[in-house]
Amino acid sequence: MIFDGWAGLGRVLLVGTVAYVALVLLLRVSGKRTLTKLNAFDLVVTVALGSTLATVLLSKSVALAEGVLALALLVSLQFALTWLQVRSPRVQALVKAEPTLLLYRGRFLDGALRAERVTREEVLAGLRSSGVNDAGQAHAVVLETDGSLSVLKQGDHVPDGVAKPRDAIS
């Protein structure tokens, strides 16, 4: 089916605009932290918000009020989780992974690479994107909690809180 009538298009325009404005307002009220890329829970919320918005836009069986309530629920739950995470070390440990050392003093930490499912090639690509051409020129490479790689050059200090595998402590 290519065209099902003007009523459907009008509904998408009206509901889409209202749902989008509601989502933007909810995100603005809830603060910057709601959609950061800090952990898996943030990714889940981002995908769920997109899926909910798409459902509200395209499904005639979901009323606008229900869709806006679903968006508000997801944003509120994310706000509550991040609020608790900042105030409770237990919640933070449950929700947020620790950064992991993958390369230390120019040496790959194979156990950490396997545990985090990262290849040497990915670490080397991270080094190159940071302007380091050789693993020997790096003091450390850290897999951050958001999945990004941080490169510490020679002379930099590995910060506290970074999980150091046994084979890196020497």
N, CA, C and O atoms as a DFTB+ gen file, in Angstrom:
680 C
 N C O
     1  1       0.848      -1.171       0.000
     2  2       0.000       0.000       0.000
     3  2       0.900       1.243       0.000
     4  3       1.837       1.348       0.792
     5  1       0.606       2.142      -0.870
     6  2       1.400       3.361      -1.006
     7  2       0.733       4.550      -0.321
     8  3       1.414       5.368       0.299
     9  1      -0.566       4.653      -0.423
    10  2      -1.270       5.807       0.148
    11  2      -2.588       5.319       0.731
    12  3      -3.376       4.665       0.049
    13  1      -2.821       5.647       2.014
    14  2      -4.015       5.165       2.701
    15  2      -4.974       6.294       3.056
    16  3      -5.954       6.078       3.769
    17  1      -4.701       7.474       2.570
    18  2      -5.610       8.590       2.813
    19  2      -4.943       9.729       3.563
    20  3      -3.907       9.568       4.207
    21  1      -5.575      10.876       3.454
    22  2      -5.040      12.096       4.063
    23  2      -5.149      12.087       5.580
    24  3      -4.342      12.723       6.257
    25  1      -6.122      11.385       6.121
    26  2      -6.315      11.353       7.580
    27  2      -5.089      10.766       8.273
    28  3      -4.650      11.276       9.305
    29  1      -4.541       9.702       7.709
    30  2      -3.347       9.087       8.293
    31  2      -2.151      10.018       8.273
    32  3      -1.393      10.091       9.240
    33  1      -1.984      10.733       7.163
    34  2      -0.873      11.690       7.073
    35  2      -1.059      12.839       8.055
    36  3      -0.101      13.290       8.684
    37  1      -2.290      13.307       8.181
    38  2      -2.570      14.382       9.142
    39  2      -2.306      13.940      10.565
    40  3      -1.771      14.705      11.368
    41  1      -2.684      12.693      10.887
    42  2      -2.430      12.157      12.229
    43  2      -0.932      12.115      12.515
    44  3      -0.496      12.524      13.591
    45  1      -0.146      11.628      11.567
    46  2       1.310      11.552      11.759
    47  2       1.883      12.950      11.978
    48  3       2.723      13.142      12.857
    49  1       1.443      13.914      11.196
    50  2       1.938      15.284      11.357
    51  2       1.578      15.857      12.729
    52  3       2.432      16.426      13.409
    53  1       0.321      15.707      13.131
    54  2      -0.126      16.266      14.400
    55  2       0.484      15.526      15.587
    56  3       1.092      16.142      16.462
    57  1       0.322      14.205      15.615
    58  2       0.824      13.414      16.731
    59  2       2.350      13.478      16.787
    60  3       2.932      13.573      17.867
    61  1       2.990      13.428      15.631
    62  2       4.451      13.490      15.593
    63  2       4.982      14.784      16.155
    64  3       5.950      14.790      16.915
    65  1       4.355      15.876      15.787
    66  2       4.794      17.186      16.281
    67  2       4.598      17.295      17.787
    68  3       5.502      17.725      18.504
    69  1       3.430      16.910      18.264
    70  2       3.147      17.009      19.700
    71  2       4.053      16.058      20.499
    72  3       4.599      16.448      21.531
    73  1       4.212      14.823      20.028
    74  2       5.054      13.850      20.732
    75  2       6.514      14.310      20.748
    76  3       7.204      14.165      21.757
    77  1       6.973      14.858      19.639
    78  2       8.353      15.346      19.566
    79  2       8.576      16.508      20.537
    80  3       9.568      16.534      21.265
    81  1       7.666      17.447      20.541
    82  2       7.774      18.588      21.458
    83  2       7.739      18.098      22.903
    84  3       8.499      18.584      23.741
    85  1       6.865      17.143      23.197
    86  2       6.787      16.595      24.555
    87  2       8.105      15.926      24.942
    88  3       8.585      16.104      26.062
    89  1       8.688      15.165      24.029
    90  2       9.951      14.489      24.308
    91  2      11.073      15.505      24.547
    92  3      11.857      15.354      25.483
    93  1      11.148      16.521      23.716
    94  2      12.176      17.550      23.884
    95  2      12.009      18.257      25.232
    96  3      12.995      18.496      25.928
    97  1      10.790      18.587      25.599
    98  2      10.540      19.238      26.891
    99  2      10.914      18.323      28.052
   100  3      11.531      18.768      29.020
   101  1      10.546      17.051      27.961
   102  2      10.886      16.096      29.019
   103  2      12.397      15.968      29.176
   104  3      12.912      15.952      30.294
   105  1      13.100      15.879      28.058
   106  2      14.554      15.751      28.109
   107  2      15.200      17.026      28.646
   108  3      16.193      16.974      29.372
   109  1      14.632      18.154      28.285
   110  2      15.168      19.435      28.762
   111  2      14.976      19.574      30.270
   112  3      15.876      20.033      30.974
   113  1      13.809      19.179      30.763
   114  2      13.511      19.269      32.186
   115  2      14.360      18.277      32.981
   116  3      14.789      18.584      34.093
   117  1      14.603      17.098      32.424
   118  2      15.315      16.058      33.168
   119  2      16.813      16.291      33.235
   120  3      17.486      15.665      34.053
   121  1      17.352      17.159      32.414
   122  2      18.769      17.498      32.501
   123  2      19.638      16.801      31.475
   124  3      19.200      15.881      30.784
   125  1      20.873      17.256      31.388
   126  2      21.815      16.771      30.384
   127  2      22.158      15.302      30.563
   128  3      22.447      14.611      29.587
   129  1      22.130      14.824      31.774
   130  2      22.587      13.471      32.071
   131  2      21.658      12.390      31.525
   132  3      22.066      11.232      31.430
   133  1      20.429      12.729      31.166
   134  2      19.458      11.729      30.747
   135  2      19.915      10.957      29.523
   136  3      19.688       9.749      29.454
   137  1      20.544      11.596      28.563
   138  2      20.926      10.904      27.334
   139  2      22.427      10.878      27.089
   140  3      22.869      10.917      25.941
   141  1      23.204      10.814      28.147
   142  2      24.636      10.694      27.935
   143  2      24.978       9.277      27.537
   144  3      24.160       8.370      27.694
   145  1      26.170       9.081      27.027
   146  2      26.559       7.733      26.627
   147  2      27.556       7.155      27.628
   148  3      28.701       6.855      27.292
   149  1      27.087       7.010      28.865
   150  2      27.978       6.553      29.902
   151  2      27.915       5.059      30.169
   152  3      28.900       4.495      30.646
   153  1      26.818       4.400      29.889
   154  2      26.728       2.974      30.166
   155  2      25.622       2.331      29.340
   156  3      24.930       2.995      28.569
   157  1      25.475       1.033      29.521
   158  2      24.491       0.274      28.743
   159  2      23.060       0.734      29.026
   160  3      22.216       0.728      28.130
   161  1      22.790       1.131      30.265
   162  2      21.440       1.583      30.598
   163  2      21.063       2.834      29.799
   164  3      19.917       2.976      29.372
   165  1      22.012       3.725      29.600
   166  2      21.750       4.928      28.814
   167  2      21.415       4.569      27.371
   168  3      20.526       5.169      26.766
   169  1      22.128       3.590      26.822
   170  2      21.841       3.141      25.461
   171  2      20.444       2.549      25.382
   172  3      19.699       2.833      24.444
   173  1      20.087       1.731      26.360
   174  2      18.762       1.114      26.374
   175  2      17.678       2.183      26.408
   176  3      16.688       2.088      25.683
   177  1      17.857       3.193      27.240
   178  2      16.856       4.262      27.332
   179  2      16.765       5.030      26.024
   180  3      15.667       5.366      25.579
   181  1      17.893       5.309      25.409
   182  2      17.898       6.036      24.142
   183  2      17.141       5.257      23.068
   184  3      16.325       5.823      22.342
   185  1      17.414       3.966      22.973
   186  2      16.723       3.120      21.988
   187  2      15.232       3.028      22.320
   188  3      14.387       3.099      21.428
   189  1      14.915       2.870      23.608
   190  2      13.511       2.772      24.014
   191  2      12.750       4.059      23.714
   192  3      11.595       4.012      23.292
   193  1      13.388       5.205      23.928
   194  2      12.732       6.474      23.601
   195  2      12.444       6.569      22.102
   196  3      11.356       6.977      21.695
   197  1      13.418       6.193      21.296
   198  2      13.217       6.219      19.846
   199  2      12.124       5.267      19.407
   200  3      11.295       5.609      18.563
   201  1      12.122       4.084      19.973
   202  2      11.108       3.098      19.634
   203  2       9.711       3.569      20.055
   204  3       8.739       3.408      19.316
   205  1       9.633       4.144      21.239
   206  2       8.346       4.652      21.727
   207  2       7.847       5.787      20.848
   208  3       6.667       5.832      20.500
   209  1       8.729       6.693      20.489
   210  2       8.330       7.802      19.625
   211  2       7.841       7.279      18.272
   212  3       6.839       7.761      17.745
   213  1       8.540       6.305      17.718
   214  2       8.122       5.727      16.436
   215  2       6.763       5.044      16.553
   216  3       5.924       5.157      15.658
   217  1       6.552       4.340      17.655
   218  2       5.265       3.674      17.852
   219  2       4.140       4.682      17.958
   220  3       3.079       4.497      17.361
   221  1       4.362       5.747      18.712
   222  2       3.342       6.792      18.850
   223  2       3.036       7.414      17.489
   224  3       1.882       7.701      17.171
   225  1       4.085       7.618      16.694
   226  2       3.893       8.237      15.377
   227  2       3.110       7.352      14.414
   228  3       2.242       7.838      13.689
   229  1       3.408       6.072      14.403
   230  2       2.918       5.216      13.326
   231  2       1.798       4.263      13.707
   232  3       1.145       3.704      12.826
   233  1       1.561       4.066      14.991
   234  2       0.522       3.127      15.392
   235  2      -0.747       3.870      15.781
   236  3      -0.761       4.669      16.717
   237  1      -1.798       3.590      15.049
   238  2      -3.080       4.233      15.350
   239  2      -3.683       3.701      16.645
   240  3      -4.574       4.325      17.222
   241  1      -3.191       2.534      17.107
   242  2      -3.755       1.931      18.315
   243  2      -3.167       2.533      19.597
   244  3      -3.637       2.225      20.692
   245  1      -2.146       3.387      19.472
   246  2      -1.555       4.035      20.647
   247  2      -1.976       5.502      20.652
   248  3      -1.645       6.264      19.743
   249  1      -2.705       5.874      21.683
   250  2      -3.165       7.261      21.806
   251  2      -1.985       8.175      22.139
   252  3      -1.014       7.745      22.761
   253  1      -2.076       9.404      21.730
   254  2      -1.023      10.382      21.995
   255  2      -0.736      10.489      23.488
   256  3       0.426      10.527      23.891
   257  1      -1.782      10.538      24.314
   258  2      -1.596      10.652      25.767
   259  2      -0.826       9.447      26.310
   260  3       0.035       9.602      27.177
   261  1      -1.127       8.261      25.811
   262  2      -0.402       7.059      26.245
   263  2       1.070       7.137      25.828
   264  3       1.960       6.773      26.596
   265  1       1.308       7.604      24.632
   266  2       2.677       7.717      24.143
   267  2       3.486       8.728      24.938
   268  3       4.639       8.472      25.286
   269  1       2.882       9.881      25.226
   270  2       3.581      10.900      26.012
   271  2       3.825      10.375      27.427
   272  3       4.881      10.635      28.005
   273  1       2.865       9.641      27.991
   274  2       3.065       9.044      29.309
   275  2       4.215       8.026      29.274
   276  3       5.024       7.975      30.200
   277  1       4.287       7.225      28.217
   278  2       5.373       6.254      28.084
   279  2       6.725       6.958      27.993
   280  3       7.693       6.529      28.622
   281  1       6.796       8.032      27.215
   282  2       8.036       8.809      27.125
   283  2       8.406       9.399      28.482
   284  3       9.563       9.342      28.898
   285  1       7.414       9.965      29.167
   286  2       7.658      10.549      30.489
   287  2       8.109       9.484      31.483
   288  3       8.972       9.747      32.321
   289  1       7.539       8.290      31.399
   290  2       7.939       7.203      32.284
   291  2       9.401       6.819      32.055
   292  3      10.162       6.673      33.011
   293  1       9.792       6.658      30.798
   294  2      11.179       6.299      30.491
   295  2      12.157       7.376      30.955
   296  3      13.192       7.063      31.544
   297  1      11.835       8.635      30.694
   298  2      12.705       9.729      31.113
   299  2      12.765       9.803      32.645
   300  3      13.833      10.039      33.211
   301  1      11.636       9.604      33.307
   302  2      11.602       9.648      34.777
   303  2      12.409       8.508      35.389
   304  3      13.139       8.713      36.358
   305  1      12.280       7.308      34.827
   306  2      13.051       6.174      35.330
   307  2      14.550       6.401      35.139
   308  3      15.352       6.079      36.016
   309  1      14.918       6.956      33.990
   310  2      16.329       7.244      33.741
   311  2      16.831       8.317      34.705
   312  3      17.942       8.219      35.226
   313  1      16.016       9.333      34.938
   314  2      16.379      10.383      35.891
   315  2      16.562       9.792      37.287
   316  3      17.537      10.099      37.973
   317  1      15.624       8.946      37.703
   318  2      15.705       8.330      39.034
   319  2      16.941       7.452      39.166
   320  3      17.616       7.473      40.195
   321  1      17.237       6.684      38.131
   322  2      18.408       5.812      38.176
   323  2      19.697       6.618      38.271
   324  3      20.580       6.288      39.063
   325  1      19.809       7.667      37.472
   326  2      21.027       8.475      37.530
   327  2      21.115       9.246      38.853
   328  3      22.212       9.451      39.373
   329  1      19.977       9.673      39.398
   330  2      19.960      10.346      40.693
   331  2      20.466       9.399      41.770
   332  3      21.293       9.778      42.599
   333  1      19.967       8.160      41.758
   334  2      20.410       7.163      42.731
   335  2      21.881       6.805      42.533
   336  3      22.622       6.614      43.498
   337  1      22.282       6.720      41.296
   338  2      23.657       6.343      40.964
   339  2      24.658       7.349      41.528
   340  3      25.726       6.963      42.003
   341  1      24.322       8.618      41.478
   342  2      25.207       9.658      41.985
   343  2      25.270       9.616      43.512
   344  3      26.282      10.004      44.095
   345  1      24.217       9.156      44.159
   346  2      24.136       9.200      45.615
   347  2      24.438       7.869      46.310
   348  3      24.642       7.844      47.524
   349  1      24.468       6.779      45.569
   350  2      24.664       5.469      46.185
   351  2      25.776       4.694      45.476
   352  3      25.646       4.359      44.299
   353  1      26.851       4.413      46.178
   354  2      27.924       3.609      45.574
   355  2      27.446       2.225      45.139
   356  3      27.938       1.684      44.149
   357  1      26.493       1.652      45.867
   358  2      25.963       0.332      45.480
   359  2      25.242       0.391      44.140
   360  3      25.446      -0.464      43.278
   361  1      24.411       1.390      43.971
   362  2      23.691       1.540      42.701
   363  2      24.684       1.826      41.582
   364  3      24.557       1.288      40.482
   365  1      25.663       2.664      41.859
   366  2      26.663       2.981      40.842
   367  2      27.428       1.727      40.428
   368  3      27.682       1.522      39.241
   369  1      27.793       0.893      41.389
   370  2      28.513      -0.342      41.066
   371  2      27.644      -1.290      40.251
   372  3      28.145      -2.011      39.388
   373  1      26.345      -1.288      40.523
   374  2      25.426      -2.151      39.790
   375  2      25.246      -1.685      38.348
   376  3      25.186      -2.501      37.428
   377  1      25.160      -0.373      38.158
   378  2      24.824       0.190      36.855
   379  2      26.043       0.441      35.979
   380  3      25.998       0.209      34.771
   381  1      27.112       0.904      36.570
   382  2      28.234       1.397      35.789
   383  2      29.436       0.466      35.902
   384  3      29.828       0.075      37.002
   385  1      30.005       0.122      34.777
   386  2      31.207      -0.704      34.760
   387  2      32.425       0.146      35.085
   388  3      32.379       1.373      34.993
   389  1      33.513      -0.512      35.464
   390  2      34.766       0.197      35.704
   391  2      35.534       0.305      34.397
   392  3      35.428      -0.574      33.541
   393  1      36.301       1.366      34.235
   394  2      37.207       1.423      33.086
   395  2      38.230       0.285      33.208
   396  3      38.579      -0.118      34.317
   397  1      38.704      -0.225      32.081
   398  2      39.636      -1.352      32.095
   399  2      40.883      -1.024      31.291
   400  3      40.807      -0.495      30.183
   401  1      42.013      -1.345      31.862
   402  2      43.304      -1.164      31.209
   403  2      43.494      -2.276      30.181
   404  3      43.407      -3.457      30.518
   405  1      43.755      -1.901      28.922
   406  2      43.946      -2.874      27.847
   407  2      45.394      -2.966      27.383
   408  3      45.830      -4.001      26.877
   409  1      46.128      -1.886      27.557
   410  2      47.530      -1.827      27.168
   411  2      48.250      -1.038      28.244
   412  3      47.771       0.017      28.662
   413  1      49.396      -1.533      28.700
   414  2      50.119      -0.849      29.763
   415  2      51.605      -0.881      29.448
   416  3      52.186      -1.944      29.227
   417  1      52.213       0.306      29.432
   418  2      53.638       0.446      29.126
   419  2      54.002      -0.251      27.814
   420  3      55.011      -0.950      27.721
   421  1      53.159      -0.042      26.811
   422  2      53.421      -0.572      25.476
   423  2      53.124      -2.046      25.311
   424  3      53.380      -2.610      24.247
   425  1      52.585      -2.686      26.348
   426  2      52.330      -4.123      26.308
   427  2      50.826      -4.405      26.365
   428  3      50.122      -3.897      27.238
   429  1      50.342      -5.226      25.414
   430  2      48.934      -5.599      25.412
   431  2      48.638      -6.498      26.603
   432  3      49.444      -7.360      26.952
   433  1      47.493      -6.296      27.219
   434  2      47.044      -7.129      28.332
   435  2      45.993      -8.087      27.784
   436  3      44.797      -7.796      27.780
   437  1      46.476      -9.240      27.323
   438  2      45.624     -10.175      26.590
   439  2      44.417     -10.649      27.390
   440  3      43.336     -10.819      26.827
   441  1      44.582     -10.865      28.694
   442  2      43.448     -11.285      29.514
   443  2      42.345     -10.232      29.526
   444  3      41.162     -10.558      29.430
   445  1      42.739      -8.978      29.645
   446  2      41.762      -7.887      29.647
   447  2      41.118      -7.734      28.273
   448  3      39.918      -7.478      28.174
   449  1      41.910      -7.891      27.213
   450  2      41.360      -7.807      25.854
   451  2      40.294      -8.875      25.649
   452  3      39.219      -8.593      25.119
   453  1      40.597     -10.118      26.075
   454  2      39.625     -11.210      25.928
   455  2      38.379     -10.937      26.768
   456  3      37.255     -11.088      26.288
   457  1      38.582     -10.535      28.021
   458  2      37.452     -10.305      28.927
   459  2      36.522      -9.209      28.407
   460  3      35.306      -9.282      28.590
   461  1      37.093      -8.198      27.761
   462  2      36.292      -7.074      27.256
   463  2      35.902      -7.244      25.791
   464  3      35.210      -6.394      25.231
   465  1      36.342      -8.338      25.168
   466  2      36.041      -8.637      23.761
   467  2      36.511      -7.510      22.828
   468  3      35.776      -7.036      21.961
   469  1      37.765      -7.106      23.047
   470  2      38.390      -6.071      22.225
   471  2      39.606      -6.694      21.556
   472  3      40.351      -7.442      22.189
   473  1      39.809      -6.389      20.278
   474  2      40.949      -6.938      19.553
   475  2      42.133      -5.981      19.623
   476  3      41.981      -4.795      19.914
   477  1      43.293      -6.515      19.353
   478  2      44.496      -5.672      19.290
   479  2      44.349      -4.624      18.189
   480  3      44.804      -3.489      18.338
   481  1      43.720      -5.005      17.102
   482  2      43.533      -4.076      15.987
   483  2      42.681      -2.879      16.405
   484  3      42.938      -1.752      15.980
   485  1      41.681      -3.121      17.226
   486  2      40.842      -2.016      17.706
   487  2      41.645      -1.084      18.612
   488  3      41.483       0.135      18.549
   489  1      42.499      -1.647      19.443
   490  2      43.355      -0.818      20.303
   491  2      44.331      -0.011      19.447
   492  3      44.551       1.175      19.691
   493  1      44.916      -0.674      18.434
   494  2      45.839       0.038      17.543
   495  2      45.130       1.163      16.791
   496  3      45.704       2.233      16.586
   497  1      43.884       0.922      16.382
   498  2      43.106       1.976      15.716
   499  2      42.867       3.142      16.679
   500  3      42.941       4.303      16.276
   501  1      42.580       2.836      17.947
   502  2      42.408       3.884      18.947
   503  2      43.684       4.678      19.167
   504  3      43.650       5.894      19.359
   505  1      44.815       3.975      19.137
   506  2      46.104       4.662      19.267
   507  2      46.314       5.615      18.096
   508  3      46.679       6.775      18.288
   509  1      46.084       5.122      16.892
   510  2      46.282       5.970      15.704
   511  2      45.379       7.187      15.735
   512  3      45.802       8.287      15.380
   513  1      44.129       6.997      16.158
   514  2      43.211       8.149      16.183
   515  2      43.628       9.172      17.237
   516  3      43.190      10.322      17.193
   517  1      44.462       8.764      18.175
   518  2      44.980       9.689      19.189
   519  2      46.359      10.223      18.829
   520  3      46.985      10.928      19.621
   521  1      46.829       9.886      17.635
   522  2      48.115      10.407      17.186
   523  2      49.314       9.594      17.638
   524  3      50.449      10.064      17.563
   525  1      49.072       8.373      18.106
   526  2      50.162       7.493      18.531
   527  2      50.306       6.407      17.477
   528  3      49.359       5.672      17.198
   529  1      51.506       6.309      16.887
   530  2      51.701       5.382      15.770
   531  2      52.146       3.995      16.190
   532  3      52.059       3.053      15.402
   533  1      52.616       3.855      17.407
   534  2      53.169       2.578      17.843
   535  2      52.737       2.314      19.278
   536  3      52.727       3.227      20.103
   537  1      52.377       1.062      19.582
   538  2      51.940       0.705      20.933
   539  2      53.020       1.014      21.960
   540  3      52.708       1.331      23.108
   541  1      54.269       0.928      21.568
   542  2      55.370       1.219      22.476
   543  2      55.433       2.674      22.909
   544  3      56.057       2.994      23.921
   545  1      54.787       3.567      22.146
   546  2      54.770       4.993      22.486
   547  2      53.676       5.332      23.501
   548  3      53.623       6.447      24.019
   549  1      52.807       4.361      23.778
   550  2      51.690       4.614      24.694
   551  2      52.024       4.111      26.086
   552  3      52.587       3.028      26.250
   553  1      51.675       4.903      27.081
   554  2      51.806       4.456      28.472
   555  2      50.669       3.484      28.786
   556  3      50.877       2.453      29.426
   557  1      49.456       3.831      28.323
   558  2      48.308       2.982      28.612
   559  2      47.176       3.279      27.638
   560  3      47.073       4.373      27.083
   561  1      46.325       2.265      27.448
   562  2      45.057       2.434      26.742
   563  2      43.979       1.901      27.669
   564  3      44.070       0.778      28.167
   565  1      42.956       2.721      27.896
   566  2      41.884       2.382      28.823
   567  2      40.574       2.274      28.052
   568  3      40.218       3.172      27.289
   569  1      39.855       1.159      28.256
   570  2      38.497       1.026      27.737
   571  2      37.586       1.686      28.758
   572  3      37.436       1.199      29.878
   573  1      36.978       2.800      28.362
   574  2      36.142       3.581      29.277
   575  2      34.765       2.938      29.431
   576  3      34.408       2.023      28.689
   577  1      34.010       3.422      30.388
   578  2      32.700       2.846      30.679
   579  2      31.697       3.038      29.542
   580  3      30.698       2.322      29.470
   581  1      31.958       4.000      28.654
   582  2      31.057       4.223      27.523
   583  2      31.506       3.476      26.272
   584  3      30.908       3.630      25.207
   585  1      32.558       2.665      26.395
   586  2      33.043       1.892      25.261
   587  2      34.129       2.574      24.449
   588  3      34.673       1.970      23.524
   589  1      34.455       3.809      24.771
   590  2      35.500       4.509      24.032
   591  2      36.873       4.137      24.594
   592  3      36.992       3.645      25.717
   593  1      37.902       4.383      23.787
   594  2      39.267       4.113      24.209
   595  2      39.969       5.423      24.530
   596  3      39.955       6.357      23.729
   597  1      40.583       5.487      25.711
   598  2      41.395       6.640      26.082
   599  2      42.857       6.226      26.009
   600  3      43.243       5.167      26.504
   601  1      43.653       7.066      25.393
   602  2      45.077       6.789      25.240
   603  2      45.855       7.727      26.155
   604  3      45.719       8.948      26.078
   605  1      46.670       7.136      27.018
   606  2      47.559       7.903      27.882
   607  2      48.958       7.761      27.313
   608  3      49.480       6.655      27.175
   609  1      49.553       8.893      26.985
   610  2      50.882       8.868      26.371
   611  2      51.954       8.714      27.439
   612  3      51.679       8.867      28.630
   613  1      53.167       8.413      27.016
   614  2      54.278       8.226      27.944
   615  2      54.341       9.423      28.900
   616  3      54.226      10.573      28.476
   617  1      54.522       9.143      30.175
   618  2      54.592      10.196      31.181
   619  2      53.253      10.480      31.845
   620  3      53.214      11.075      32.922
   621  1      52.142      10.059      31.214
   622  2      50.831      10.239      31.831
   623  2      50.651       9.208      32.944
   624  3      51.260       8.138      32.913
   625  1      49.824       9.532      33.910
   626  2      49.551       8.654      35.043
   627  2      48.213       7.952      34.819
   628  3      47.251       8.581      34.378
   629  1      48.146       6.652      35.119
   630  2      46.880       5.926      35.046
   631  2      46.059       6.339      36.263
   632  3      46.490       6.141      37.398
   633  1      44.871       6.918      36.030
   634  2      44.085       7.440      37.151
   635  2      43.542       6.331      38.049
   636  3      43.402       5.184      37.627
   637  1      43.242       6.692      39.287
   638  2      42.599       5.754      40.205
   639  2      41.232       5.377      39.650
   640  3      40.607       6.160      38.935
   641  1      40.776       4.187      39.982
   642  2      39.467       3.730      39.531
   643  2      39.526       2.937      38.247
   644  3      38.513       2.381      37.825
   645  1      40.686       2.869      37.610
   646  2      40.823       2.072      36.402
   647  2      41.187       0.663      36.824
   648  3      42.163       0.457      37.545
   649  1      40.406      -0.305      36.377
   650  2      40.668      -1.700      36.725
   651  2      41.982      -2.133      36.091
   652  3      42.148      -2.088      34.872
   653  1      42.915      -2.554      36.946
   654  2      44.225      -2.979      36.469
   655  2      44.330      -4.494      36.597
   656  3      44.359      -5.016      37.712
   657  1      44.388      -5.209      35.474
   658  2      44.546      -6.664      35.546
   659  2      45.851      -7.034      36.229
   660  3      46.794      -6.244      36.264
   661  1      45.896      -8.253      36.776
   662  2      47.092      -8.703      37.493
   663  2      48.351      -8.598      36.668
   664  3      49.411      -8.245      37.185
   665  1      48.245      -8.906      35.374
   666  2      49.454      -8.892      34.533
   667  2      49.941      -7.469      34.231
   668  3      50.988      -7.304      33.605
   669  1      49.196      -6.435      34.666
   670  2      49.646      -5.060      34.446
   671  2      50.370      -4.504      35.656
   672  3      51.077      -3.501      35.554
   673  1      50.200      -5.145      36.799
   674  2      50.792      -4.639      38.028
   675  2      52.215      -5.211      38.151
   676  3      52.418      -6.389      38.445
   677  1      53.173      -4.332      37.914
   678  2      54.578      -4.757      38.023
   679  2      55.457      -3.573      38.304
   680  3      56.673      -3.724      38.429
